[in-house]
């Protein structure tokens, strides 16, 4: 009889390129997508930023309220942010890109803010509505930025990742390239294809 082999973990398949394929692969391999790729980088950044938001908003009530809101953030934010960022990372190669963006910038933040609201409501955060409103507005900016960066291998963990300080250094440059330099370059190319005075020269040539 052949030797029996101990069961081994099934490796995560290459990331599918469709939203449905990624979702199915996450359910088939949750350990590989979520546990192994738990995004400690996102957890650290989110805890610092969201904790600051809830502390600052509730500071308008009292120091005690601000400390209470910050303590609530410390209870759940890091596990939640790291998990959702790991899922977001799985969608970074989806084509078309807008399909992955819908999941990462709409569906995942909706889940995050539902949990956020429930946690702070349960803990009795005093400036609950105002705090969550500011947090939602902040998400509208960070969700887009994070998705664009992850598609370029920045702020990811696991295979293809780089040191955290390298991510921090490259992130502003990448966002500047995506939001200012590329649109400006595109505008210059469009203007170059339509030189000013072209129709006027044609009219003069016909005289």
N, C-alpha and C positions, 0 to 999 in steps of 0.2 A: 504493500500500500504506500502511496506517496505521503510525504511529510505534510502535516497540517501546518498552515501558516496563520499567524496571528492576524486578525483584521487590521487593516491600515486605513488611515484617514483618506477619504477620496479627495484628490486635489481639485481645486477650483478650476473649472474650465476657462478657456480664454473668454474674455468679456464679450458677450453678444453685442450686436450693434443696434438692436431694436429695444424699445422700452419693454415690450412684452418679454423678450428674451432675457433681459437683465432681471426683471421681476421673477421670472421662473427660475433663473439660476440662483438668485438669492434664497428662494424657498428651498431649492435642492441642496444648496451648500451654505447654510447660514453661518456655520462656524468659520468658513474661509472668508466670507464677505464681511461679516460683522465682528466676530471675535478676533480673528487674526489681524484684521484691518481696522480695529477700533482706533479711532483717530485722536490720539492724545494731544496732538497739536491743536486741533480745533477745540477740544475740551478745555485746554489751558487758556486759549484766547477768549473763548466764549464765556468762561467763568469770570475772567477779569473784566470783560466789557459789560456783560449783562449784570454782574454783581454791582458794578459801578452805576449802571442805569437805575437799578432798583434802590440802591442806597441813596443816590442823589435825589430821586423823585420823592422818596419817603422822608428825606431829611426836611422837606417843607412842613412835615407834620411834627416830628420830634426826633431827637437822637435815638431814642428807644425804638421808634418805628423804623428808622433807617437800619439800625443794627438787626432788628427782627427780620426785615426783608432780605438783608444780606445773608443772614443765617439760613433762611429758606433757600436761597440760591445755592448755598454751599451743600445743601442736602441732595439736590437732584441734578443740578445743571451739568456738571462734568460727565456723568454717565449718559445723560440724554444727548448732549452735544457730540460726544465722541461716537455714539451709536449712529446718530443721523448723518454725521459727516462720513462715516464709513459707508453708509448706504449711498450717500451722494457721490462718493468716490467711484462707486460701481457704475454710475451713469455717465461718467465723464467722456466715454468714447462712443456714446450713442449717436447714431445718425438717423435722421437729420438732427443737428444740434439743438434746434428749438424744442424738439420732443423731449429730450433729456432736461432741457431748461424748465419746461412746464412742471415736471416732477420735482426737480430740485428747488425751484423758486416759488412754487405754489403748494404742492402737496406736502412736502416735508416741513416747511415753515408752519403750515396749518396744524399739523400734528404737534409740532413743538410748542406752539402758542396755546393749544388746547391743554396740554399737560402743564404748561407754565401757569395758565389761569387757574387750573384746578389745584395745583400745589399751593399757590399763594392764597387762594380762597380758603382752602382747608386750614392754612396756617394763620389766617386772619390778617393779611397784609393790609395796612390802613389805606394807602393810596393805590388800591388794586387796579382800578380802571385806567387811571393816568399812567401807572407804571407799565401796564401791558400795552397801552396805546403807543408809548414811546418805544417800547421794545419791538412792536410790529413795524413801526416806521423805520427803525434801525435795520430790521430784517430785510426790508425792501432794497437796501443798499448792499448789505453784506452777502445776501444770497446770490445776487448777480456776480459780485466780485469773487466769491469763493468758487462758484461754478466755472467761471472763466479761468481762474488760476489753476484749478484742479485739472482742467482740460490740457493745461500746459505742464503738468507734473509738479506743480507747486502746492504745498500744504497737503500732500498725500503721505500715506504711510505704507509700509510693506514694499513689494517689488517696485523698483523705479523711483523710490523716494530719495530724498536728500536730507542733509542735516537741517535742523530747525532754523538755525541762524542763517543758513543759506536761503531758506524760504523767505525769512523776514527781510533779507537784503534784496531778493529778486522781486518780491511781490509789488512794491511801489513802482519799480521800473516796468514790470509787465503790464500793470494797470495803466500807466502813462502811455505805453505803446498802444494798448487796445482802445483807450478812450479818447486820446488826443492825436497822437502821431499818425495812426492809420487813417482815421477820418479826415485829417488834414491832407494827407497824401492823396486820398481818393478825391477830395475836392480839387486839388491841384491838377490831377489827371483829367478830370471832367472839364475844368476850365481850359486846359491846354488843347482839348479837342474842339473847342469852340472859340477860336481866337477873335478878340474884339476887332471890329472893322471889316470883317470878312464880307458881309453883304454889301457894305459901302463900296469896297474895291470892285466888286462885281458890277455895281451900277455904273461906276466910273468907266469901267472897261467897255461898257456898251455905248458910251457917248460917241 
